[in-house]
């Protein structure tokens, strides 16, 4: 557990950045008038940042053969992150940061459990059990309390 402590902290920090991104995306979209252009700008800045990071760290790039060998579904990440950026930009002004993130995280938990249960996308199988079902129900209950005015 001690060796994983840094990863737990990094996960919490990453999670804390999600509502910050949601809020800043919504603010940017309000300023420029388009969630789609906001998505384009956010992803362009992210691309530039990743290019700088990869080259400044000396990370080696995969060969064309390695890229071709990757499963086709492994390329969905770019589309998914683009959809996320646009959707969170649309949702936050309408639902609020708390409700938007609560629903998104609950969707993540629900589908994560399904992915684990069936071993989708070449992941290890981890069957749904009573404890996991209880966790899902608590997440859904949590949404109620987050949304309650």
N, C-alpha and C positions, 0 to 999 in steps of 0.2 A: 504494500500500500504506500509505503514511504517513497518508493521510487516512482510511483504514479502521481504523487501529490502535485508536481508541476503541471501535469496534463490536466488534472482536475481544475487547477487554477486557470490554466489557459482556456479550458472549456467554459468556465464561468465568465471570463473576460470576453470571449467570443460571443457568448450569449448576451452579455450586456451591450455589446456593440450593435446587435440586431435592431433594438428599438431606436438607438441613435441613428442608424442608417434609415430606418423608416421615417423618422421625424425630419431628418435633413433632406431626404428625397421629396417628401411632401412639401417642404418649404421651398425647395428648388423648383418643383413643378408649379407651385403657386406663382413664383416669380416669373417663370418663362411661359407658363400657360399650357404645358403639354407633358403628360406623364410618359409619353413615348419618347420625346426628345430628352426628357430627364433620364430615362433608361439608357438611351444612346450615350449620353454624356457620362453617366456613372460607369457604364461598361467600358467606354473608351479610356477614361481615366484609370480604371482598373487594369485594362490591357497594358497601358503605358507603364503603370506601376509594376506589373508582373514582368514585363520585358526588362525593365531596369533591374529588378530583383534577380531574375534568372541570370542575366549577364554579369551583374556585379558580384554574385556569389560563385561564379564559375560553374554553375550547374550545367551538366552536359545535356544536350538535346537528344531525343530519341531518333533513331534512324527511320527512314521511310518504311522499311520492312517492319519495324516495331509498331509504327503507327497503323500499318495495314493489318497487323496481327491482332490488334485490340478489338474486342467485341464491338459490334456496331452500337449497342446500347450504351457503351461507355462514353459516347460522344453526346449523349443527351444532356449532360451537365450544363453545357453552355446555354442550351435552349431553356432549361429549367431555371437557371439563375437569371436569365433575361426576363422570363415570365415573372419570377419572384420580384425583381426590381420594379417592374411596371405595376404589378398588382398591389404591392405594398404601398406604392406611391398613390394609387387610386383609393385603396381602402382606408388609410390612416385619416384623411380629412373627413371621411364619411362615418367611420366607426370609432375612431380614436385609436391611439397607439395601443393601449391595454387590451382592448377587445380584439383588434386586428392580430396582435402577437399571440394572444391566448388561443384564438381560433387556428392560427398557422401552426403553433407548437402542438396543439391537439391533433391537427391533421398529420403532422410529422410523426407523432407518437403512434397514432392509429396505423398509418401505413408502414412504419418501422416494424411494428409487431407483425403485420401481414408479411412483409419481406422476410423477417426472421422465421416465421412459422413455415413458409414454403421454400425458404432458401433461395429466393429470387436473386437474380444478378450475381450468381456464384457466391453468395454469402453462406456462412455456416447456419444450419437449421437450429432454431431454438423455438420449440413448440410453445403455443399459447397455453398458459395454465391459469389457475384461479388467481394467483397473485398478479399476473399481468393484466387479466381482465379487471381486477379491482383497481389497478393503476389507471386503466383507461376510463373507468367509471368516475374515478376521482378527478381526472382531467376534465371530463365533461361537466361534472359538478362545479369545478373551479371556474369554468367559462360562465356559468350562471352567476356566480358571485362577482366575477370581474365585470360582467355586463350590467349587473343590477345597479340602478341609480339610487 
